[in-house]
Amino acid sequence: MYTDEHGTFILRWAITKNGKRIVAKDKPFKIYISKNK
């Protein structure tokens, strides 16, 4: 997980804590989990 000025995001694919892989099929490359208001 990463954070920038817009919020917390993962890249197009990421490994979760329990080892699963999340893969986003399309763009955007950043998938925001929580956005800063």
N, C-alpha and C positions, 0 to 999 in steps of 0.2 A: 504494500500500500504506500501511496505517496500523497503528499499534501502540497498544494500550491495556493495562490491567492484566491482561487475559486472554490477550494474545498478539498476533500479527500477523494482520491481516485485510484483505480487500478488500471494497468495497461490492458491492451486487448486480450492478453491471456495472463493469468495469475494463478499461483498455487495457494490454496487456502490452508488454514492451520492443520486440518485433518488430511491434507495431502491431495485433495481433489483439485483438478485443474479446471478453471473457468476460462472458456474461450468465447470471445465475442465474435459473432459471424461478420458483422459489418462495422463501418465507421460510426462514430468517431473512435479513435484509438484509445483515448482516455475514457474510462467509464467512471462517472462520478458516483460515489456511494453517499456522501453527504456534502451538500453544498453550503458554503458560507453565505449568509444573507447580506 
